Amino acid sequence: MVTEALYVRLEAKAGKEEAVTKFLKDALPVVESERDTQAWFALRLGPTSFGIFDAFPNEAGRQAHLAGQVAAALKSKGGELFAAPPTIDRADVLAAKLPH
């Protein structure tokens, strides 16, 4: 069961859209190794708009993810790839359907 989530909004710099796409796809193996990241989605919302949605069983899992390698990479590559710093919204999961 998941109870906590994050929704991260990302806006690519002009000409960096494919680099952002690659960055997000390359993040999947790292996230797969995170025990408490129960669901993770990298999204393309428009030509330059991207997002990440992930869900966790508890606050400790969410905090571990925020302190992990993908968050660190977002910070380190932010100036190169993104038009503005990522917007990170924390959310409570009210209901979810996940694969077993």
VEXDREN-2710 file (C-alpha; in Angstrom, 1 decimal):
% VEXDREN-2710
k/r/px/py/pz
1/MET/0.0/0.0/0.0
2/VAL/1.2/3.5/-0.8
3/THR/0.4/6.5/1.3
4/GLU/2.8/9.2/0.2
5/ALA/3.7/10.6/-3.3
6/LEU/5.7/13.2/-5.2
7/TYR/4.8/15.0/-8.3
8/VAL/7.8/16.8/-9.9
9/ARG/7.3/19.3/-12.7
10/LEU/10.2/19.9/-15.1
11/GLU/10.5/22.4/-18.0
12/ALA/13.3/21.7/-20.5
13/LYS/15.5/24.4/-21.8
14/ALA/15.0/25.1/-25.5
15/GLY/16.9/22.4/-27.5
16/LYS/17.3/20.2/-24.4
17/GLU/14.1/18.2/-24.8
18/GLU/15.8/15.0/-26.0
19/ALA/18.4/15.3/-23.3
20/VAL/15.7/15.5/-20.7
21/THR/14.0/12.5/-22.2
22/LYS/17.2/10.5/-22.1
23/PHE/17.9/11.6/-18.5
24/LEU/14.5/10.4/-17.3
25/LYS/14.7/7.1/-19.2
26/ASP/18.2/6.5/-17.8
27/ALA/16.9/7.1/-14.2
28/LEU/14.7/4.0/-14.3
29/PRO/17.3/1.4/-13.2
30/VAL/18.3/3.6/-10.3
31/VAL/14.7/4.0/-9.2
32/GLU/14.1/0.2/-9.6
33/SER/16.8/-0.4/-7.0
34/GLU/15.0/1.8/-4.4
35/ARG/13.1/-0.6/-2.1
36/ASP/10.4/1.8/-1.0
37/THR/9.7/3.5/-4.4
38/GLN/6.6/1.4/-5.2
39/ALA/5.6/3.3/-8.3
40/TRP/7.6/5.7/-10.6
41/PHE/6.5/7.3/-13.8
42/ALA/8.5/9.7/-16.0
43/LEU/6.1/11.7/-18.1
44/ARG/6.2/14.0/-21.1
45/LEU/3.4/16.4/-20.8
46/GLY/4.1/18.6/-23.8
47/PRO/6.9/19.7/-26.2
48/THR/9.1/21.0/-23.3
49/SER/7.1/20.0/-20.2
50/PHE/8.0/16.8/-18.3
51/GLY/7.1/15.3/-15.0
52/ILE/7.8/12.6/-12.5
53/PHE/5.2/10.9/-10.3
54/ASP/6.2/8.4/-7.7
55/ALA/4.6/6.8/-4.7
56/PHE/5.9/5.3/-1.4
57/PRO/4.5/3.2/1.5
58/ASN/5.5/5.9/4.1
59/GLU/7.3/9.2/4.7
60/ALA/10.6/7.4/5.3
61/GLY/10.5/6.0/1.7
62/ARG/9.7/9.4/0.3
63/GLN/12.6/10.9/2.2
64/ALA/15.0/8.2/1.1
65/HIS/14.0/8.9/-2.6
66/LEU/14.5/12.6/-2.1
67/ALA/17.9/12.0/-0.8
68/GLY/18.8/9.5/-3.5
69/GLN/20.7/9.5/-6.8
70/VAL/17.9/10.7/-9.1
71/ALA/17.3/13.7/-6.9
72/ALA/21.0/14.5/-6.7
73/ALA/21.2/14.2/-10.5
74/LEU/18.3/16.5/-11.0
75/LYS/20.1/19.1/-8.8
76/SER/23.5/18.7/-10.5
77/LYS/22.1/18.8/-14.1
78/GLY/19.4/21.3/-13.4
79/GLY/21.2/24.3/-14.8
80/GLU/22.1/22.4/-17.9
81/LEU/18.8/20.8/-18.8
82/PHE/16.0/22.8/-17.2
83/ALA/14.6/26.3/-17.8
84/ALA/13.7/26.6/-14.1
85/PRO/14.3/24.5/-10.9
86/PRO/12.1/21.5/-10.7
87/THR/8.8/22.0/-8.8
88/ILE/8.3/19.3/-6.2
89/ASP/4.8/18.8/-4.8
90/ARG/4.3/16.3/-1.9
91/ALA/0.9/14.5/-1.9
92/ASP/-1.0/12.1/0.3
93/VAL/-2.3/9.0/-1.7
94/LEU/-6.0/8.5/-1.0
95/ALA/-6.4/5.4/-3.1
96/ALA/-4.3/3.4/-5.5
97/LYS/-4.2/0.4/-7.7
98/LEU/-0.8/-1.1/-8.2
99/PRO/0.2/-4.4/-9.8
100/HIS/0.7/-7.3/-7.4
END
